[in-house]
């Protein structure tokens, strides 16, 4: 029984063919296509308003050099939110519970911000490794510590997203199993547990959106240090 709880995180396959590529590509099919009309329907209008507000909020602390990332970060935000929300539906697979996928997103984007900083302003980028006014005996130790903290950033991005979504899915499955077990024996307790499950599901919807926002927000902060 304990092992079956983790079956939901196994990458699905059909006839030996992994289906994770379909799970990643499916959200893009669900997005409504903007039209060339002056007046759009409510869904497209709401989608455009959300993307515009998010992009304005995200690009506010960045200079003009960082605004080139607006399309990439907005697309990544919408993509992660859609995948996380679809993963809460029954009999679905959440690709963002796979650490390999999250690291595949985090490492290249983090590395791009570091390389941009090293190319545009190498002195400032290297200056982050050594705070101003550091005593001379502590310089080697602080450089090692700051280098480790810099290299651990993509790992923190990927692990944070994976751990939050995995923990939420496991908790929902555990409480749902408890409801089915308690229903024949203690209906009152089962109903109260089902109410807790409903509230937890609402919390997981918020977590799915917040974690996608935090992932992109931290990338924008890393970018802000290097542009």
VEXPA-831770 format. One record per residue (C-alpha): residue in three letters; y, z, x. Coordinates in steps of 0.001 Angstrom, whole numbers, plus 500000, padded with zeros to 6 digits. Each point is the difference from the previous one (the first is absolute). Example, Ala and Ser with C-alpha at 12.3 -4.5 7.8 and 13.67 -1.06 7.14 Angstrom:
% VEXPA-831770
ALA495500507800512300/SER503440499340501370/
% end
This chain:
% VEXPA-831770
UNK500000500000500000/UNK502365500812502843/UNK499517496606501571/UNK500629498170496727/UNK503568501305499935/UNK500784497846503028/UNK498370496844498650/UNK503311499010498414/UNK501512499588503473/UNK497314497572501209/UNK501250496434500329/UNK498435497954497172/UNK497892496974500814/UNK498225497255498053/UNK496950498314501514/UNK500990501424503366/UNK503564498636499773/UNK502767502665500239/UNK502338499931497010/UNK502833501952501584/UNK501925496756500569/UNK499995499399496230/UNK501100503585499381/UNK502923499490502400/UNK501005496585498629/UNK499671500859496295/UNK503311501939499653/UNK502021496940500997/UNK498478498082497065/UNK501203502638497533/UNK503680499753500917/UNK502072497926497556/UNK501539496897501540/UNK503822499914499818/UNK501352497076498027/UNK503102497874500541/UNK501439500950496600/UNK503163502030499710/UNK498365502413497552/UNK496557501358500893/UNK497575502132498050/UNK500017503794500223/UNK497171500238502541/UNK501606497658502534/UNK503380501671499467/UNK498487503450500597/UNK498151498752503077/UNK503156498486501472/UNK502042503118499258/UNK497409502259501659/UNK499743497848503131/UNK503787499710500316/UNK500550503743499621/UNK497240500846502460/UNK501210497464502562/UNK503603501231499776/UNK498887503617500438/UNK497731499143502915/UNK502470497802501871/UNK502967502349499545/UNK499646501887503335/UNK499103496848501983/UNK502437497654501697/UNK500038496247499460/UNK497221499454502544/UNK497623502110497941/UNK500770498114496787/UNK497723497211501191/UNK497110502308499127/UNK501059500344496354/UNK497564497416498647/UNK497078501331502025/UNK500557503659499105/UNK500631499289496300/UNK496877497850499784/UNK497947502675501768/UNK501316502649497609/UNK499086498010496882/UNK496623499085501490/UNK499054503614500822/UNK501165501324496631/UNK497977497364498155/UNK496828500640502006/UNK500321503773499635/UNK500603499790496249/UNK497145497561499393/UNK497696502326501912/UNK500482502676497314/UNK498332497796497376/UNK496294500617499299/UNK497438497918501913/UNK502561498732502493/UNK500204500130503776/UNK503068501243501885/UNK500380498151503327/UNK502597502519501215/UNK497340502720500154/UNK498633498124503035/UNK501541501274503239/UNK499362496652501679/UNK502230498169497507/UNK502797502557500213/UNK499903499947503797/UNK500009496202499876/UNK503282500236498090/UNK501531502877501961/UNK499290499032503618/UNK501486496444500032/UNK503120501032498067/UNK500572503085502172/UNK499423497938503144/UNK502505497410498773/UNK502689502689499631/UNK499287501287503519/UNK500110496511501524/UNK503264499237498209/UNK501525503150501476/UNK498730499182503495/UNK501421496480499764/UNK503383500714498416/UNK500908503363501531/UNK497465501095502630/UNK502181502808501344/UNK500352501654496583/UNK496331499455499174/UNK498866501633503234/UNK502638502705499589/UNK498115501303496949/UNK497245501139502343/UNK502304502449501778/UNK502545502127498058/UNK503404500392501611/UNK500542503148502030/UNK496316500601500746/UNK499364502268503037/UNK498564498092502954/UNK496681501949500171/UNK499296499155496329/UNK500665496257500296/UNK496386498886500712/UNK498582502226497254/UNK502527498850497383/UNK499455496338500861/UNK496245500436499455/UNK500554501875496726/UNK502486497444498641/UNK497707497126501008/UNK497079501580498150/UNK502178500601496937/UNK501083496355500110/UNK496439498693500287/UNK498743502263497210/UNK502445498601497429/UNK497803497128498748/UNK497013502346499812/UNK502036502406497884/UNK501058497149497700/UNK496447498820499413/UNK498375503427499736/UNK502656501322497601/UNK499493497149497533/UNK496200500112500283/UNK499687503789499710/UNK502280500363496976/UNK498313497256497997/UNK496479501057500995/UNK500643503646499121/UNK501442499041496621/UNK497086497735499102/UNK497462502642501027/UNK501756502706497991/UNK500126497817496894/UNK496289499215500296/UNK499074503649500545/UNK501950501204496967/UNK498701497118497839/UNK496435500933500983/UNK500715503620499101/UNK501242498930496548/UNK496767498099499253/UNK497855502901501230/UNK501919502665498048/UNK500329498056496740/UNK496531500832498566/UNK500061503635501172/UNK503643501122499676/UNK502061497534497935/UNK503179502103500146/UNK499936500202503778/UNK499201496288500156/UNK503041499163497861/UNK502253502112502216/UNK498514498321503073/UNK500634496594498413/UNK503646500985499500/UNK500194500907503683/UNK498408496632500817/UNK502664498210497958/UNK502795501811501820/UNK498328499278503334/UNK499814496306499119/UNK503739499976499306/UNK500524501721503352/UNK497872497375501738/UNK502101497233498466/UNK503059501647501532/UNK498186500476503327/UNK498972496339500054/UNK503640498947499657/UNK501424502656502324/UNK497551499284502819/UNK500831496294499920/UNK503700500891500134/UNK499486502486502873/UNK498030497406501997/UNK502810497455499760/UNK502744502611500417/UNK498539501244503294/UNK499743496429501244/UNK503677499500499183/UNK500864503204501893/UNK498065498762503031/UNK501881496728499687/UNK503324501834499771/UNK499386501593503393/UNK499512496620501665/UNK502640497690498472/
% end
